[in-house]
Amino acid sequence: MAAQILDGKSVAANIRASVKMRVAALVQSGVRPGLAVILAGNDPASRLYVRNKVRACEETGVRSQLHEYGADVSEQALLALVGKLNADRTVHGVLIQLPLPAHIDAERVLQAVSAAKDVDGFHTANLGALLAGRPRLVPCTPAGVMRLIEHAGIEVAGRRAVVLGRSNIVGKPLALLLLQRNATVTICHSKTAPLEAFTREADILVAAIGQPKLVRAEMVKPGACVIDVGINRLADGTLAGDVDFGAVKEVAGWITPVPGGVGPMTIAMLLENCLRAATA
Ligand code: NAP
């Protein structure tokens, strides 16, 4: 039997509607949540992501401001702007769109954002809080994956979860969130071999590696929940995830599409983080 599709677009739309109502209530009490987005360089994908984030803010009543720079912006200029935004009481969230141009130490700029305004959840104070089991502002993509799993009513406690990818923005924080929900978690990466020995054991399999269609049907345990974080642009211009959707959906119990799965959830979680930062 074909897998149930985890429709991130529709779950995210419900979350956005709820954020909109909560923002309206906050505005009534005299506070309008504000997000500042910093974009440097000319990466077309980054521009598209930023446009979607700013539009989502507008739709939900979060005030957004976009700070755009060319690829030749200096690190000093970015640090100065972050300092200014940290001090601005009308700005509750500061988001730095990655990647930054290569000559900039992205980590230094990210860590300069006040932890209280770090709506991406990348500051070591927020990652540390997550590690300690007291999450504050949680990275948006992993938070979105957990909400999708929760929404589908998929049992996590006691299940085997396998996360493919160990980045600080997706794989590692997601593994911690799954662990917090009492899954038994394995993290795989480019040196894991053979990958299928781990993936075949997974009740919950999350792919966050950036390799188109790497997860094939024979790598998946029948009935598993398969979450595809990957966004890969193919030579013909279409998008593909890290999972071979067409084949894997015949084996899995649940599966996310790309696009329309994790992507919209990431933006919905960003809006929730803005609201959280504005009410903290
Ligand atoms: P990243 O920083 O490049 O990390 C990729 C991870 O995958 C690394 O840990 C790498 O291992 C591992 N990896 C690469 N090839 C592998 C292989 N053949 N087998 C097993 N592991 C492998 O990427 P990221 O930022 O986490 O993003 C991952 C994907 O998710 C990308 O496609 C990105 O575009 C997408 N993404 C989507 C959203 C969304 O909202 N949907 C948000 C963020 C990212 P090593 O550590 O050993 O190098």
Residues whose N, C-alpha, C, O or C-beta is under 5 A from the ligand:
A	BS01	NAP	T141 G165 R166 S167 V170 G171 C188 H189 S190 K191 A208 I209 G210 V229 G230 I231 N232 V262 G263 T266
